[in-house]
């Protein structure tokens, strides 16, 4: 821990308690709540998500009733909850408290970035991840694929579509209707919401080839949103103008550029080429890949030696377009971190309200870890582990001080949170 530059307690202290208290009042999140106030639920979920790779309502009960948690967050020793009361609270607690808390904390923590680093936050990766409920207890959700042949009920699933800027999630949506199984329905809903919020239109949205509808490309374009995506190599298009020049840099890393065109995409509904121009760059892998179709070709995506990238930004170089799309993989790494380290691979609550509360609290906890790992040069997993280990060490020191000992603590540095009711 000696090499740690920014400590867990410093990051936790950056959470704006006064603003959370105002939120508690304005949202009336504590109406009829005797023990599990909004702020207590907030810190309970943060602590539990940091403490375990997989949490449940029973684990939340254990955490809340544990002296370590109560000592760290200055909660009275006689406060007690059960897992059933946690379940009920999650299903009914005011969601707006957590939505607004997320926005406040995002603004606070994003201020830690330099002007140069903030420029990188304008690259917004948008993608979706599915989580299934194995016990089929979801109150709302959709099924995917064929029904099991042994008489069992198919598992219900929820879709999370997020816009990730490399530091945190700008916007997240939870979908439980089958129509949103298609990325052509889910991703545009998130992108268009952000485009309308971004008055300067500074963001560049990076999307996977799941979003392929010409109508969606046009909708983003009409709102002055900029995007980079990928289309099928079989996509029908009409070349209007070639942007290739003698001095064009064709080296795109593991790809080699061979065409850079302004095109009109074919509209299957109108049976004609659209009037809106787009830019398509075509590249080949420098080292050819095996494109032999596997025997189970219905379950494996076809391997190709070409990549077609589409954008409506005509000011970027081909290398910038390719690099932007390559950075799309960051959100896949982020999803992996959420699922493997922050209990995002299952449902702590199966009510729609509880699912959204857990979503916002998971993203808030991820922000804390992101700052910690960034400032200390760590990876996701080890960053989260060391964050919690620091919290444990600090609790031990607090216990010594509170019992009359001396742990070299300065005055006013005894409790992490002095005002949680």
N, C-alpha and C positions, 0 to 999 in steps of 0.2 A: 504493500500500500504506500510505501515511501515515494514511489515515482508518480503517484497520482497528482495531477496538477489542479484539477477541479474536483471537489469532493461531493459525495451524494447529498450531504446535508446542505451544501451551498445551493445545489440545484433545487432541492425540495423547498428551500426557503424562498426561492424565486416565485413559487406559486402564490399569486396575489390573494391572500386571505381576506383582505378588506373587500375586494371586488366579489369574492365568493359569498361573503356575508351579505352584500347588497343583493346579489343574485338570489340568495335564499329568501330574502324579503320580497323582492319584486316578483319572483315566480311563485311564491307561496308554496315552495317545495316541502316545507316543514309542517304544513297544515295537518293536524291530527296525528303528527308523528311524535311519539313519546321518547324513543331511544334512537332509532335510526334516522337522524336528521340528514339533510342533503349533504352537508359537509362531512359527517361521519361516514356516510355511504361512499362518498368520494374517496376519502383516505383509506377506507377499508379495502376498496377495489384496487387502488394503487398498490397498497402494501401486499395484498394477496397475489396480484399479478406478478410482482417482483419476487415474491417468496417461492412460488411454485410454477412449474412448467404447465401444469394442468390444474385448474381450480374447479370447485363444485360448491353448491350451496352449503353442504356440510363442512367443507373446508373453510368457507367464509365464516361460518359459526365459530369454528375453532380459533380462527385468526382474531375475530373481534373479542372473544372472551380471554385471549391470551394477554398476559401482563406485559410482554414486549411491545405489542401494538399499542396498548393503553398508555404505557410509559412514554413511548416515542411521540404520540400525538396528544398527550395530556387529556386523556379521557378518564372519567371517574372510574375507580376500581369496582364499584358496585353495578356499573352498566352491564347488562346481559341480554343476549339475543339468542334465538333458535333459528335453525335453518328454514323452518316454515315461515317465520316472520320475515326473513330475508327474501324468500320467494314471493311472498305477498307484496312486500315493499317494492321489489323490482318490477312487478307487473303493474303497479299503480303510481309509482313515483313520477313526478312531473319531469318529462323528458327535456323540456326547454332549459332547465337548469344545467343539464349536462351538455347540451348543444352550445349554449352561450359560454359555459365554462371552457369548452374546447376552443372556441374562437378567441377568448381572452388570453388563454395560455399560449395559443399559437402566436398571437401578436407579441406577447411578452418575450417568448423564447426566440422568435425570428429576429429580434433586435440584436441578438448576440452575433449575428453574421455581419461581415464587412460588406462594403458596397460591391466589391468584386465578387464575393461569394453569393450575394443576393442575385446577381445576374444569372447565376446557374440555376436559381430557383424558378426562373421563368420557363424552364423546360418541364412541362407537365406530362408525366407518363400516366395514361389512363388504361385501366384493364380491370378484369373481374376475377373473382375467386368464389368457388362454391364450397359450402359446408353442409354436410348431411347429418341428419338425426337418426342414429341407428335404432333408437327405441320407438321411433315413429310417434313421438309425443308432441311434435310441433303443432301448434294451433292453426298455423297458416304456413303453407309451403307448397312446392310443386314436385312432381316425380319426374325422373328422367329414365329413359330406356324401357325395357320390357319388364313386366311383372315377374317376380320369382315364380318358378314352376312348382315349388313345394307348398304352395298355399299361403306363404307369408305375405304380409303387406309390404309394398315397396317403400323404400325409405323416402322421406320428404327432405327437400333441400331448400336452402336459402342462398341467394346470390348477392354478393357484396361487390359493388362497382366503385372503384376509388380513383381519385386523381392525386398522384403523388409527385411532389416536387424535389425529391432527393433528400429532404429533411423531414417532412411530415406530410400528412394527407390534407390537401386543400378542401376536398369535398368528398363525402361518401354517401352512397345510397344503398338501402337494403331493399331487395326485390323478392317477393314471395309469390308472384303470379307467373304462370307458365309462359305468358307472352314475352316476358323479359329474359327467357332462356336465350333468345337471340341477341347477340351483341349489337346488332343493328337497331335494337330497341333500347338496350340498357346503356351503352356507352354514350350515345348522343344526348341522353337526358342529363348526364353529368357534365359533358363538355359544354353544352349550350347554356347550362346554368352558370358555369364559370365564365364563359365568354361574355354573358350579359353583365356579370359583376366587374369584369375587367374593362373599365372605361378607356384605358390607354391602349388596350389590345396588345400588351407586351408579351403575353404568354404564347408559347409554341406547344401545341398539344400533340403528343406522340401516341399513336394508336396502332394496335395490331390489325392484321388482315381480317379479323372477325367483323370489323366495321367495313363494309364494302358497298353499301347502297349509295347510288348516285344522289338520291334525294337527301341523304344525310350529309354528303360532301357539300351539296348546294346549300343546305341549311346552315352549316358552319360558316361557309363562305359568305352568305348573305348577311350574317351577323358580324362580319369583319374578323372572324377568328382565323388564326393561322394553324395549320396542322401538317404533320408528316405521318404517312401511313404506308401500308403495303397492300398491293393488289395482286390478283392472280396473273400469272404470265400469259394466260389465255384470254385476258380481258380485251374486249373489242374496243379499239380507239382509232381516231383519225388524226394523223400527225399534221399540225398546222405549221410548225416552224422548228428547226433544229437549233439548239443552243450550243452545240459542240463547236469549239474553235481549235485552231492549231495548238494553242498554248493551254488548252484545258487539261487540268491534272486528272488523269484517269486512275491514279492509285487511291483506292478507297479502303486501305487496310487489307483484309482478306478477300476483298472484292476488287474487280477491275471494271471501270466504267466503259461502256461501249456506245451508249446513246443517252442524250439529254434533250428531251423534246417538250414543246408546248403542244397539248393534244386536246381534242374533244372526245369525251367518253360516250360510248353508245348507251342510250336510254332504252332498256328492254321494254318498258311500258309504252313509251311514245313511238318506239320502233324507228328512232332516228338519233343522230348525234346531238348531244346537248350543246347549247351555245356558250356555256361557261367554260373558259379555258382552264386547264390544269397542267401541271408540270409532272412528267414521268421520267425518272432516270432508270436506265436499265444497266444491270451489272452482272458479271459472271464471277463465280468463285475461282480464285487463282489456281487452287488445287481441286480438280474435279472430284465430285463425290459419287459414290455408288448409287445410281438411281433405279436399281432393280426393285420392282415392286414385290413386297413380301407376300407370302401365301395368305396371311390374314389381312389383306389390303384394306378391308373395311374398317379396321381398328387402328391403322397406322397412317399418319399423314404422309402424303407422297413427297419423296425427296427430289429436289430439283437442283440444277446447277446455275440457275439464274434467279435474280431477285429484281422485282419491279417496285420501286418506291414512288409514291405519289405525294404531291404537296401543292398548296396554293400560294406558297411563298416563292416568288421569282427572284428574290434578292439573295438567297442563300447559294453557296457554292455546292456542287455535288458532294464534296467531302463533308461539308457541314450537315447536309441532309442525311448522308449515310451515318455520320457520327451520332446525330440526334436519334435516329432509329435504333442504333446500337445501344444507346443509353436506356431504351425502353426496358431492357432486361433488369434494370435496377428495381422496378416494381415487383418483378418475380422474386428477387432476393428479399425484398421487404415482406411480401406475402409469406415466404418461407419462415422468416423471423417471427412474424405474428403467430403462425401456426405451431412452430416448434418450441418457441420460448415464451409466448404470451397467451397460451390457452385458447387460441383462436380456431382450433381444429374441431371444437365441439361447442355445445350450447350450455352456458351456465344457467340461463333462463330460457324457457321455451315460449314465453309470451312475446308478442311483437314489441311491446314497450320495453320489456327486459332485455331483449336482443339488441335493441338500439342503444340502451343505456350501457350495456357491456361493450358495444362497438366504440362509443365515444371514450369510455374509460380505458379501453385497450389502446386506442390511438394516443390518448394523453400520456399513458405510461410509456408507450413507444417513444414519444417526444423526449421524455426525461432520459431514457437510455440513449437516444440519439445524441443529445447534448453531451452526456457523460462520455460516450465512446469517441465522439469527435474531439473533445477537448483533451482526452487522454490517449488518443491514437490507438483505440482498441477495436475489436470486431464486435458484431452484434451480440453473440452468445456470451463471450467472456465479459463484455461490458455490462450486461445485465447481471451476471453472476457476481462481479466485483462490486457493483452498485449495492446489491443486497448484503454482501459480506460487510461492507462499510456500515450499513445501517445496523447490523448485528453488533459490530464492535462498538458503535456509538451508544447503543442501548446499554451495553455492559458498563460503559463509563458513566452513563446517566444513573444507573442503579447504584453505583458506588457513591456518587455525589449525593443522591437523594437519601441514602442511608447514613450520611454523616461523614463519608470518606472524602478523599482528595484525589481527583483524577485530572488535575491541572486544567480544570475548566474555568473560563473567565466568567465574571458576573454577567448575567443576561444570556448566557450560552447554555443554560441547563436543558431547557426544553426546545424541541424543534418547533412545536406549535403551541403558543401560550394562550390562544383564545378560542379554541374549538369548544363549544358548549357540551 
